[in-house]
Amino acid sequence: MILNAKKDINQFDYLYSKYYPKINSFIFHRVKEESARNEIVSNVFFKAMKRLTIFRFYDSRNCGFSSWLYRIALNELSQYFYERKREKKIHDNFEWNLPTGKPIEVDFSIVEKFLIGLEPDEQNLISLRFYEKLSYAEIGEILRKKEGAVKVQTHRLLKKLRKRIEKEIDYERS
C-alpha cells in the first residue's frame, strides 16, 4: 500500500485510516487540549503524506511505516512543547486520559504526580510502552535505540518511579 500511495497520493487514505487511531491515541495521552491534539495529529499525517516519496525502508533495521509515523509524531510533540515553553513547562501539559466507564480501584494521584514530573523523553517511553502497548523492539525502532537499551531504560525508569512513590507513601503514613 505504501508503494501504491507513493505512485498515487489518493491511495494515502488507506494508510491514514489504518494508522490514525494509533497516532491519535499516542498524542491523546500527551496533550490535553483537544484543538492542539487535532492539529498535531493533522500535522503528522500531512508531513507523512508530503514526504511519502522519500520514505523507504532505510537503515539496517528496516524502519517500518508506523515507526516512521511515530517519529514524526515525536517531532511534532517536541515542537509543540518547545513553542509553549515560555507559557508553561512541558510537564504541565501531560494529561492522564484514562478510559471512561471502567472502575478504577487504585488512587493514581501519587503515581500521576511523579509521572508528570518526568522528563519528556521518559514520558514518551511510558506512553509508548504502557498506553500504546508497543513492544520493546517497536519502541527501539521509533526512538532509534537498540531493543536492549529500551528494556534497560524502561526498567530503570520504573525502578526510579517505584522508589519515589514508596518514599511518598512512607512520608504520608508518618
C-alpha positions in Angstrom: 0.0 0.0 0.0 2.9 2.4 0.7 4.3 1.8 -2.8 0.8 2.4 -4.3 0.4 5.6 -2.2 3.8 6.8 -3.5 2.6 6.4 -7.0 -0.9 7.8 -6.4 -1.4 10.0 -3.4 -5.1 9.2 -3.3 -4.1 5.8 -2.0 -2.8 7.5 1.1 -6.4 7.4 2.5 -5.9 3.7 3.3 -2.7 4.4 5.3 -4.4 7.3 7.1 -7.3 5.1 8.1 -5.0 2.3 9.3 -2.6 4.4 11.4 -4.8 7.3 12.5 -6.1 5.5 15.7 -2.5 4.6 16.9 -1.1 8.1 16.3 -4.1 9.8 17.7 -4.0 7.7 20.8 -0.3 8.4 21.4 -0.9 12.2 21.1 -4.1 11.9 23.2 -2.0 10.8 26.2 0.4 13.6 25.9 -1.6 16.8 25.1 -4.8 17.8 27.0 -6.1 20.5 24.7 -8.3 18.9 22.1 -7.7 21.5 19.4 -3.9 21.2 19.9 -4.2 17.4 19.7 -6.1 17.5 16.5 -3.6 20.0 15.0 -0.7 17.8 15.9 -2.2 14.7 14.5 -3.1 16.5 11.3 0.4 17.8 11.0 1.8 14.3 11.4 -0.2 12.9 8.6 0.2 16.0 6.4 4.0 15.7 6.8 3.9 12.0 6.2 1.8 12.5 3.0 4.1 15.3 1.8 7.3 13.3 2.4 5.9 9.9 1.4 8.0 9.9 -1.7 11.2 10.0 0.3 10.1 7.3 2.7 11.9 4.0 2.2 12.7 1.1 4.3 16.1 2.6 5.2 18.9 1.7 7.5 19.9 -1.8 8.5 16.9 -2.2 10.9 14.3 -1.7 8.1 12.3 1.1 9.7 8.6 0.3 9.4 6.0 2.8 8.3 4.3 3.0 11.7 7.7 3.7 13.3 8.3 6.5 10.8 4.9 8.0 11.7 5.7 7.8 15.5 9.0 9.6 14.8 7.1 12.3 13.0 4.7 12.4 16.0 7.5 12.7 18.5 9.0 15.6 16.5 5.6 17.3 16.3 5.2 16.9 20.1 8.7 18.3 20.7 7.8 21.3 18.5 4.5 21.8 20.3 6.1 21.7 23.8 9.0 23.9 22.6 6.6 26.6 21.3 4.8 26.6 24.6 7.9 26.5 26.8 7.5 30.1 27.9 3.8 29.8 28.7 4.0 26.5 30.6 6.5 23.8 31.5 6.3 20.7 29.4 5.1 18.5 32.3 2.1 20.8 32.9 0.8 19.6 29.5 0.9 15.9 30.4 -2.6 14.6 30.8 -3.7 11.3 32.0 -6.7 10.3 29.9 -8.0 7.1 31.4 -10.7 5.1 29.7 -14.1 6.2 30.8 -16.7 3.8 32.1 -14.2 1.5 33.7 -13.9 1.4 37.5 -10.5 2.3 38.9 -9.7 0.6 42.1 -6.4 2.4 42.7 -5.9 6.0 43.5 -3.4 7.2 40.9 -2.8 10.7 42.3 0.6 9.7 43.7 1.7 7.9 40.6 0.4 10.7 38.4 2.3 13.3 40.4 5.6 11.6 39.7 4.8 10.7 36.1 4.1 14.4 35.4 7.5 15.3 36.8 9.3 13.0 34.3 11.4 14.4 31.5 9.7 14.5 28.1 11.7 11.5 26.8 10.7 9.5 29.8 7.1 10.4 29.3 7.3 9.3 25.7 8.7 6.0 26.8 5.9 5.4 29.3 3.3 6.4 26.7 4.7 4.2 24.0 5.1 1.2 26.3 2.1 1.3 28.6 -0.5 3.3 26.7 0.2 2.3 23.1 1.3 -1.2 24.3 4.2 -1.3 21.8 6.9 -3.9 22.1 10.5 -3.0 23.1 11.6 -3.7 19.6 9.0 -1.3 18.2 9.9 1.4 20.7 13.6 0.9 19.8 12.8 1.3 16.2 10.9 4.5 16.9 13.5 6.0 19.2 16.4 4.7 17.2 17.7 2.7 20.1 18.6 -0.9 20.5 15.8 -3.1 22.0 18.0 -4.0 25.0 18.7 -0.3 25.7 14.9 0.4 25.7 14.4 -2.5 28.1 17.1 -1.2 30.4 15.8 2.4 30.3 12.3 1.2 31.0 13.4 -0.9 33.9 15.4 1.9 35.4 12.6 4.4 34.9 10.1 2.1 36.6 12.6 1.5 39.5 13.1 5.2 39.9 9.3 5.8 39.9 8.8 2.9 42.4 11.3 4.4 44.8 9.8 7.9 44.6 6.3 6.5 45.1 7.4 4.4 48.1 9.0 7.4 49.7 5.9 9.5 49.2 3.7 6.7 50.7 6.0 6.3 53.7 6.1 10.1 54.2 2.3 10.3 54.1 2.0 7.5 56.6 4.3 9.2 59.1 
